[in-house]
Amino acid sequence: MSLLITSNTADTSNYGALSGGINRPYSFQNHLSSTIKIPKNSEIAVQSVKLNREGNISTNRLNNQFYIYFGQELTGEINIEDTTNHPALTWLRGDTQGNDVVGNYNTDEFADAVQDSMRRALYYPQLQVSSVNSSSAQVSVQRNGSNLDFEGYNISLYSASSGDNACRLPADWISVNENDFVGNRFTKTESGGSVRITHSASDGVRSEAIGTNYPLSLLNGSCIFEVDFNSFGWEVGVVRSLRTTREDPTRLYADDNLAYPSYFFGGGAEPFFDWSAKAKFDATDSKIKLRLYHAVWNNARQQLEKREFVYGTPLDITTEKIDNVIFKPVGEQMHISVVNQSGTTTSLATGTTGAKATDMKPISLVTSCLFPKISQIEKDKFVKLIEYQGVDITNWKYGSEDSTKSFEDQNRQTNQDFWATQVNLNKVYLCKNIESRYMFDYDDGQAYTQKGLAGAGNWVGATDGYLPVYLFTESQKYTPSRYAGISGLLGFKNNGVVTGSTTFGANRRRIVISPEVPKFLSTNSMFVRINDLAIKSFNLSKGSISKILYHMPRFDNTGNEVGGLFFEPAERVYLDINNADDLYINNMQIEIVNSDETLATNLTGKTIVIFHIRQKKD
């Protein structure tokens, strides 16, 4: 009789165990320095098993929903209506999970699914995975010093900063004039580090062109147009995602306008911009004047309207020889300035005064993804985009929809642009809820102080700056947060409305750690499988021959189902090794599997399996 003691290899650097390669706690291979002989006609059984199992968690429609709010923290008398944001909904679902809202995860798989889900609720470009922010939301398992015991989760959120800005001129431009039945009325040429948009039609219909590759950085990102100071046919600015066609026209709802918001007064009579500068002929003195406009709320109409922003005496474009118009988002503030032919810069709007008479409307969650737009009406006239500091978001899809995926696929919605996502889902009422607040109503005398940037160029960390609030349970203050119910699964059972304990610093990160250890359960049995010996069993649930040798029930010998477990059968069950002659071996591969024979990946640390070999009794 012989005992074979097998285990995955210890890692003396952290007193834990290796968890990769051939030394995983659920799949490991032991090599012998010399061969051992198994006498002919032998049989094998499991003597005992010692392992460390982390529990699994099952999710369904009742506990898989949560929200992320990114904005000014609601403290004291500050309510959601006093901000330009509201919570963004997300469901617990890994990117590779498909459409099934029911999930079963081990601790690491659960962390990955939460991370994927969080990233789908981060609509501000600086928070998304991009060429300058590879981290975005990060969720990892928190374990003890020996790297064995599960203690909860670390949740980190990384932000880009203004120091990451770089010029990225959009190569792709689309027409968004709903009255343009002929097709694109403009031509695009790229040369000398600029993009030139030329109006090519002569029928009096405006061209409206939007560059679609990159949303503008809201952290001091520059959008600079070079204009013709002898022309009065142009209007330039920045705007939310607009379209004139949809991937699936049958799903075009009554309020689902694409070229402008459905609640915009005037429809397509004039080009829609969120912020714009326009060369307008003034009949009173026959001069071409520079006028500024923004789309603000008209409470009497319950609609957005295009309203002129009076920055002072309108500039005479020709006399001043204005060459460049600059749009620069600084947090919630939209800074607009012009540069003349002599290089002199004149600021027209900053958003820093705290008064509506001198500030244009603030940037909001609705307009968190902005794009350059050029509208023209004079044939052969052109405007150049000479500087554009966009964010190169990974796998960016303009319109927040991946047309390569079926309409039934949950991953068709990329959740990169809040406005576009709500249009796609017929939920523009959420955007209207934000844009109807007092800070967007320029007939309402209530003042609003627009949020700028913290000293390090981040839109976070300042006293009145932005920060993430995780709504793992419903909140009466952060609304909507209906049916949020994931708090217990993440270790925030007693405090499901969570803000970070540390602020964004030099690494632009904000961290929260589970204050409690989430209770995970084990609902599955496990099995020991040996691949190197000619044993044979039958797994009827799989309908196939198997090499499973031993069954470990849900509870171990002491009644535990997760953590450190020990199994020792009261009576060993032997399987024939089927060796008619002596068998010599110098390695063994051991696997711990589920009933479907997939690896039991919820094991951590060190696994020890002891086998008993004996010759068969007559």
Secondary structure, DSSP 8 states (H G I E B T S, - for coil): -EEEEEE--EETTTTEE--STTEETTEEEEEEEEEEEE-SSEEEEEEEEEEEE--BEEE-TTTSEEEEEEEE---TT--GGGSS---EEEE---TTSTT---EEE-HHHHHHHHHHHHHTT--SGGGSSBTTBS-SEEEEEEE-TTS-SEEEEEEEEE---GGG--------EEE--TT--SS--EEEEEETTEEEEEE---SS--EEEEE-S--B-TBT--EEEE--TT--SEEEEEE----S--S-GGG--TT--SSS-TTBTTTTSS---SEEEEEEEETTTTEEEEEEEEEEEETTTTEEEEEEE--SS-EEHHHHTEEEEEEEEETTEEEEEEEETT--EEEEE-S-SS-TTTS-----STTSS-EEEEEE-STT-EEEEEEE-B--BTT--TTSB-TTS-TT-GGGB----HHHHHHHTT-HHHHHHHHTSGGGBTT-----------TTS-SBSSTTSEEEEEESB--SSS-S-TT-B-HHHHT-TT--EEE-SS---TT-EEEEE-SS----B----EEEEESSS---EEETTTTEEE-EEEEE-SS-TTS--SEEEEE--SS---EE---SS-EEEEEEEEEEE-TTS-B-TTEEEEEEEEEEEEE---
